[in-house]
Structures are given as structure tokens and as C-alpha cells.
Amino acid sequence: MRVLIVACGSYASQGYGCPGEWKCLTSAAKKEGEFASYDSAQVVGFLECECAGRQVIPNIAYVKKNSDFDVVHLSTCMANAWPGCPYMNLDELAQKIEAKFGVKVVKGTHNYG
């Protein structure tokens, strides 16, 4: 399974218990968390959504054009952030990605806490 991971740039850069992409990439490599059901998980891209999120869809399009993927994972920091993103609704973002790119969107990457 070719995977694109999209994370919350603000959440990751501010710390908040997220050591950058380490948890997401480790979970994919070990087929843990939300990757457990895949035969294999090849991460082909890792994007950070930056406030206010206007570039996330165009950035995903750039990755799709240059490195195809089968599924998009919205990182655990996006899926479980509290407080949630003030700029976008995660369910609406997932629907937009699915409609535009024809791929499944999974909310979450790991369960490392």
C-alpha cells in the first residue's frame, strides 16, 4: 500500500507530545496502529498542513502527480488534536481529499499516545 501521510504542522512544530514524524513513520514501518491491516505500507510522502490549511489540497495534488499513492492518512495529531483545528473540519477535509483524488482517507496513524 502506497501511503501519503498528512500531519498538522503547528501541532508537530510546537511539541505537544509529537516528536515530528517519528511516531507516524515508525508505525508505518512496523505495520502498527492504523497500518496494521496492510500487507505492506510504503510511505511515499509526508506533508505538514500549515495554518490556515489553504495549501494542503494543492500540496497533495503535487505529490499525486509525482509519486502516486493509494491511501492518505491524516496523522494522529490531526485526528486527535485538542483543541481541534480552528481552520478546517477534519471530516470535510477527508471528504474533499477522497472526492478529488479518488483514494481512501484514514484518520490516524499510530496508537503510541
PABA-18877 format. One record per residue (C-alpha): x, y, z; residue in three letters; residue number from 0. Coordinates in steps of 0.05 Angstrom, whole numbers, plus 5000, padded with zeros to 4 digits. Example, Ala and Ser with C-alpha at 12.3 -4.5 7.8 and 13.67 -1.06 7.14 Angstrom:
<u->5246&v->4910&w->5156&type->ala&seq->0> .
<u->5273&v->4979&w->5143&type->ser&seq->1> .
// end
This chain:
<u->5000&v->5000&w->5000&type->met&seq->0> .
<u->5030&v->5067&w->4979&type->arg&seq->1> .
<u->5015&v->5117&w->5035&type->val&seq->2> .
<u->5015&v->5193&w->5039&type->leu&seq->3> .
<u->5015&v->5220&w->5110&type->ile&seq->4> .
<u->4988&v->5290&w->5124&type->val&seq->5> .
<u->5004&v->5318&w->5193&type->ala&seq->6> .
<u->4987&v->5382&w->5230&type->cys&seq->7> .
<u->5048&v->5427&w->5222&type->gly&seq->8> .
<u->5030&v->5471&w->5281&type->ser&seq->9> .
<u->5019&v->5413&w->5327&type->tyr&seq->10> .
<u->5084&v->5379&w->5308&type->ala&seq->11> .
<u->5127&v->5442&w->5309&type->ser&seq->12> .
<u->5100&v->5464&w->5377&type->gln&seq->13> .
<u->5118&v->5397&w->5410&type->gly&seq->14> .
<u->5053&v->5376&w->5443&type->tyr&seq->15> .
<u->5080&v->5305&w->5453&type->gly&seq->16> .
<u->5095&v->5296&w->5379&type->cys&seq->17> .
<u->5168&v->5286&w->5361&type->pro&seq->18> .
<u->5157&v->5305&w->5288&type->gly&seq->19> .
<u->5143&v->5248&w->5241&type->glu&seq->20> .
<u->5177&v->5194&w->5283&type->trp&seq->21> .
<u->5113&v->5162&w->5310&type->lys&seq->22> .
<u->5078&v->5162&w->5243&type->cys&seq->23> .
<u->5137&v->5133&w->5204&type->leu&seq->24> .
<u->5153&v->5081&w->5257&type->thr&seq->25> .
<u->5081&v->5058&w->5259&type->ser&seq->26> .
<u->5080&v->5050&w->5184&type->ala&seq->27> .
<u->5147&v->5013&w->5182&type->ala&seq->28> .
<u->5125&v->4965&w->5237&type->lys&seq->29> .
<u->5054&v->4958&w->5209&type->lys&seq->30> .
<u->5024&v->4981&w->5275&type->glu&seq->31> .
<u->4966&v->5026&w->5292&type->gly&seq->32> .
<u->4925&v->5045&w->5231&type->glu&seq->33> .
<u->4974&v->5009&w->5185&type->phe&seq->34> .
<u->4964&v->4941&w->5218&type->ala&seq->35> .
<u->4915&v->4916&w->5166&type->ser&seq->36> .
<u->4961&v->4928&w->5106&type->tyr&seq->37> .
<u->5005&v->4874&w->5076&type->asp&seq->38> .
<u->5058&v->4928&w->5068&type->ser&seq->39> .
<u->5060&v->5003&w->5079&type->ala&seq->40> .
<u->5106&v->5044&w->5035&type->gln&seq->41> .
<u->5105&v->5117&w->5056&type->val&seq->42> .
<u->5114&v->5157&w->4992&type->val&seq->43> .
<u->5105&v->5226&w->5023&type->gly&seq->44> .
<u->5097&v->5263&w->5088&type->phe&seq->45> .
<u->5064&v->5332&w->5085&type->leu&seq->46> .
<u->5051&v->5381&w->5140&type->glu&seq->47> .
<u->4987&v->5422&w->5136&type->cys&seq->48> .
<u->5005&v->5493&w->5154&type->glu&seq->49> .
<u->4955&v->5543&w->5182&type->cys&seq->50> .
<u->4907&v->5561&w->5154&type->ala&seq->51> .
<u->4908&v->5499&w->5111&type->gly&seq->52> .
<u->4898&v->5532&w->5043&type->arg&seq->53> .
<u->4956&v->5494&w->5011&type->gln&seq->54> .
<u->4942&v->5424&w->5035&type->val&seq->55> .
<u->4899&v->5403&w->4975&type->ile&seq->56> .
<u->4948&v->5433&w->4924&type->pro&seq->57> .
<u->5006&v->5400&w->4960&type->asn&seq->58> .
<u->4971&v->5333&w->4958&type->ile&seq->59> .
<u->4959&v->5344&w->4884&type->ala&seq->60> .
<u->5034&v->5356&w->4874&type->tyr&seq->61> .
<u->5051&v->5291&w->4909&type->val&seq->62> .
<u->4997&v->5253&w->4868&type->lys&seq->63> .
<u->5026&v->5280&w->4804&type->lys&seq->64> .
<u->5097&v->5260&w->4821&type->asn&seq->65> .
<u->5090&v->5199&w->4866&type->ser&seq->66> .
<u->5025&v->5161&w->4864&type->asp&seq->67> .
<u->4992&v->5137&w->4928&type->phe&seq->68> .
<u->4935&v->5090&w->4947&type->asp&seq->69> .
<u->4913&v->5120&w->5013&type->val&seq->70> .
<u->4921&v->5184&w->5053&type->val&seq->71> .
<u->4930&v->5180&w->5128&type->his&seq->72> .
<u->4913&v->5242&w->5168&type->leu&seq->73> .
<u->4962&v->5237&w->5225&type->ser&seq->74> .
<u->4941&v->5220&w->5296&type->thr&seq->75> .
<u->4959&v->5291&w->5316&type->cys&seq->76> .
<u->4907&v->5317&w->5266&type->met&seq->77> .
<u->4855&v->5265&w->5283&type->ala&seq->78> .
<u->4860&v->5271&w->5359&type->asn&seq->79> .
<u->4883&v->5343&w->5369&type->ala&seq->80> .
<u->4851&v->5381&w->5426&type->trp&seq->81> .
<u->4832&v->5433&w->5415&type->pro&seq->82> .
<u->4816&v->5416&w->5343&type->gly&seq->83> .
<u->4838&v->5457&w->5284&type->cys&seq->84> .
<u->4803&v->5525&w->5282&type->pro&seq->85> .
<u->4812&v->5530&w->5206&type->tyr&seq->86> .
<u->4781&v->5466&w->5180&type->met&seq->87> .
<u->4736&v->5408&w->5196&type->asn&seq->88> .
<u->4774&v->5342&w->5192&type->leu&seq->89> .
<u->4714&v->5304&w->5165&type->asp&seq->90> .
<u->4704&v->5355&w->5110&type->glu&seq->91> .
<u->4779&v->5353&w->5093&type->leu&seq->92> .
<u->4776&v->5277&w->5088&type->ala&seq->93> .
<u->4715&v->5282&w->5042&type->gln&seq->94> .
<u->4750&v->5333&w->4997&type->lys&seq->95> .
<u->4812&v->5290&w->4991&type->ile&seq->96> .
<u->4771&v->5228&w->4975&type->glu&seq->97> .
<u->4730&v->5265&w->4923&type->ala&seq->98> .
<u->4788&v->5300&w->4889&type->lys&seq->99> .
<u->4839&v->5243&w->4888&type->phe&seq->100> .
<u->4795&v->5180&w->4889&type->gly&seq->101> .
<u->4832&v->5149&w->4948&type->val&seq->102> .
<u->4812&v->5127&w->5017&type->lys&seq->103> .
<u->4828&v->5173&w->5075&type->val&seq->104> .
<u->4844&v->5143&w->5143&type->val&seq->105> .
<u->4841&v->5186&w->5205&type->lys&seq->106> .
<u->4901&v->5167&w->5247&type->gly&seq->107> .
<u->4969&v->5135&w->5241&type->thr&seq->108> .
<u->4993&v->5107&w->5307&type->his&seq->109> .
<u->4969&v->5090&w->5377&type->asn&seq->110> .
<u->5033&v->5108&w->5415&type->tyr&seq->111> .
<u->4998&v->5160&w->5457&type->gly&seq->112> .
// end
